[in-house]
């Protein structure tokens, strides 16, 4: 995750208070709205605090409204732990420990994915298979801060010819997330870029798409493929 500010002030974000922990207030927010006004160099995904997004007030934590009832306690625990300690990684470890009590983590494991990961195959394009997946399964078994989507570039437990998209994300966002993952995968596997460089490049491409800027035909075709697959 990258440190950056939203273009618009936090007061524009629709949010609902779900709990207070001392001086810390935790809110549910519309993740799609947050991402639509971000500058493309950072991504709000699942949860965040001022440590991740400058525009979030220091004593507030935001949790995406797509986080399920089953996952919410883990996410809030990790978010609050990180805010109290002032360390994002510490919060991630705290959440991972709580999840481990329910489902022992296999963070970093490779091999055949858990069949319960897959929800729906969207189809194949440009030699890549696109799937809607249950991100809760991924967070429990592979990586606790997995969000939005993933590919084999940074995650060796995602098969090389697959791209995973979180089925909980609003359908209107999926074409942008798919483009991000596709471009990031290409830059890592084909061009040899590091994850940080590939991710930054993919975020820039994704933001241009969200802003309606002109895109290469390959990117337009990919996004239309996803729209057709999910019928939007």
C-alpha positions in Angstrom: 0.0 0.0 0.0 1.3 3.5 -0.8 1.0 6.7 1.2 -0.9 9.3 -0.7 -3.8 11.8 -0.2 -7.2 11.8 -1.7 -8.0 14.6 -4.1 -11.1 15.5 -2.1 -11.5 16.0 1.7 -12.6 13.0 3.9 -15.8 14.8 4.7 -17.1 13.9 1.2 -16.9 10.2 2.0 -20.1 8.5 3.0 -19.4 6.7 6.3 -21.3 5.0 9.1 -19.9 4.7 12.6 -19.7 1.0 13.7 -17.6 1.2 16.9 -15.3 3.2 19.2 -12.2 1.9 20.9 -10.9 4.6 23.2 -10.2 7.7 21.0 -10.4 5.6 17.8 -13.6 5.6 15.8 -14.2 2.9 13.2 -16.4 3.6 10.2 -17.9 1.6 7.3 -17.3 3.4 4.0 -18.1 3.0 0.4 -14.9 1.7 -1.0 -16.0 2.3 -4.6 -16.5 6.0 -3.8 -13.1 6.3 -2.1 -11.3 4.7 -5.0 -13.2 6.8 -7.5 -11.8 10.1 -6.1 -8.3 8.8 -5.2 -5.3 9.9 -7.3 -4.5 6.5 -8.7 -1.2 6.2 -6.7 -2.9 4.5 -3.7 -5.7 2.1 -3.4 -8.2 1.9 -0.6 -8.9 -1.8 -0.1 -10.7 -3.5 2.8 -9.5 -1.1 5.5 -7.2 1.9 6.1 -6.2 4.6 8.5 -4.2 7.8 8.4 -1.1 5.7 8.2 -2.2 4.7 4.7 -4.4 7.5 3.4 -3.5 11.0 4.6 -7.0 12.4 4.2 -8.4 10.0 6.8 -8.5 11.8 10.2 -5.8 10.5 12.6 -8.3 8.9 15.0 -10.5 7.3 12.4 -10.3 3.9 10.8 -12.3 3.0 7.6 -13.6 -0.4 6.7 -14.9 -1.1 3.3 -18.7 -1.9 3.2 -18.1 -5.1 1.2 -16.3 -6.7 4.2 -18.6 -9.5 5.3 -20.1 -10.0 8.8 -17.8 -13.0 9.3 -14.6 -11.1 8.4 -15.5 -7.8 10.1 -14.1 -8.7 13.6 -10.8 -9.8 12.1 -10.5 -6.6 10.0 -11.4 -4.3 12.8 -9.1 -6.0 15.2 -6.2 -5.7 12.8 -7.0 -2.1 12.0 -7.3 -0.9 15.6 -4.2 -2.8 16.6 -2.2 -1.1 13.9 -3.6 2.3 14.8 -2.8 1.8 18.5 0.8 0.7 17.8 1.3 3.2 15.0 2.6 0.3 12.9 0.6 -1.0 9.9 2.6 -4.3 9.8 1.8 -4.9 13.5 -1.9 -4.6 12.7 -1.5 -7.0 9.9 0.2 -9.5 12.1 -2.5 -9.1 14.8 -5.3 -9.8 12.2 -3.4 -12.8 10.9 -3.1 -14.2 14.4 -6.8 -13.9 14.9 -7.6 -15.5 11.6 -5.2 -18.3 12.4 -7.3 -19.4 15.3 -10.1 -20.1 12.8 -8.1 -21.2 9.8 -4.4 -21.9 10.0 -2.7 -19.6 7.5 -0.6 -20.8 4.7 0.9 -17.4 3.8 3.3 -17.7 0.9 2.2 -21.3 0.1 2.2 -22.4 -3.5 0.6 -25.3 -5.3 -3.0 -26.2 -6.1 -5.4 -23.5 -4.8 -8.2 -24.4 -2.4 -11.2 -25.3 -4.6 -13.3 -23.1 -2.3 -11.4 -20.1 -3.6 -13.2 -20.1 -6.9 -16.7 -18.7 -7.3 -17.0 -18.1 -11.1 -14.9 -18.3 -14.2 -15.4 -15.2 -16.3 -13.5 -16.6 -19.3 -10.2 -16.5 -21.1 -8.6 -13.6 -22.9 -5.0 -12.9 -24.0 -4.0 -16.3 -22.7 -5.2 -15.5 -19.1 -8.1 -17.0 -17.2 -10.1 -14.6 -15.1 -12.0 -15.8 -12.0 -14.2 -14.3 -9.4 -12.9 -15.6 -6.1 -13.8 -15.6 -2.4 -11.3 -13.2 -0.9 -12.2 -14.4 2.6 -10.7 -17.8 1.7 -7.6 -16.2 0.3 -7.1 -14.0 3.4 -7.6 -16.9 5.7 -5.3 -19.3 3.8 -2.7 -17.3 1.9 -2.3 -13.6 2.7 -4.2 -11.6 5.3 -4.2 -8.3 3.4 -5.2 -9.6 0.0 -7.7 -7.2 -1.5 -9.4 -6.5 -4.8 -7.5 -8.9 -7.0 -4.3 -10.8 -7.5 -2.0 -12.4 -10.1 1.1 -14.7 -10.2 3.5 -11.8 -10.4 3.5 -11.0 -6.6 1.7 -14.2 -5.5 3.1 -17.6 -6.4 0.0 -19.3 -5.0 -2.1 -17.8 -7.9 -1.6 -20.0 -10.9 0.6 -18.4 -13.6 -2.2 -18.3 -16.2 -4.9 -16.9 -13.9 -6.1 -13.6 -12.5 -8.3 -13.5 -9.4 -10.9 -10.8 -8.8 -12.7 -10.3 -5.4 -16.3 -11.3 -6.0 -17.4 -8.9 -3.3 -16.3 -5.8 -5.3 -19.1 -3.9 -7.0 -19.4 -5.1 -10.6 -18.9 -1.6 -12.0 -15.3 -1.7 -10.5 -14.3 -5.1 -11.7 -13.1 -4.0 -15.2 -10.7 -1.5 -13.6 -9.4 -4.0 -11.1 -9.0 -6.6 -13.9 -7.0 -4.1 -16.0 -4.8 -3.3 -13.0 -4.0 -7.0 -12.4 -3.5 -7.7 -16.1 -1.0 -4.9 -16.6 0.8 -5.6 -13.3 1.2 -9.2 -14.2 2.5 -8.4 -17.7 5.1 -5.9 -16.3 6.4 -8.4 -13.7 6.3 -11.7 -15.7 7.1 -10.3 -19.1 9.2 -7.2 -18.4 10.9 -8.3 -15.2 9.8 -5.3 -13.1 9.8 -5.5 -9.4 6.4 -5.6 -7.7 6.6 -2.0 -6.5 7.4 -0.7 -9.9 4.8 -2.8 -11.7 2.2 -2.0 -9.1 2.8 1.8 -9.5 2.6 1.5 -13.2 -0.6 -0.6 -13.0 -2.2 2.0 -10.6 -1.4 4.7 -13.1 -3.1 2.8 -15.9 -6.1 2.0 -13.7 -6.5 5.6 -12.8 -6.4 6.7 -16.4 -9.2 4.2 -17.2 -11.3 5.4 -14.3 -10.8 9.0 -15.5 -11.9 8.0 -19.0 -8.6 8.8 -20.7 -7.7 7.2 -24.0 -6.4 3.6 -23.6 -4.7 1.1 -25.9 -7.1 -1.1 -27.8 -5.8 -4.2 -25.8 -6.9 -2.5 -22.6 -10.3 -1.5 -24.0 -10.9 -5.0 -25.2 -9.9 -6.5 -21.8 -12.3 -4.2 -19.9 -15.1 -4.9 -22.3 -14.5 -8.6 -21.9 -15.0 -8.3 -18.2 -18.1 -6.1 -18.6 -19.6 -8.7 -20.9 -18.7 -11.6 -18.6 -20.5 -9.9 -15.7 -23.2 -8.4 -17.8 -22.8 -4.7 -17.0 
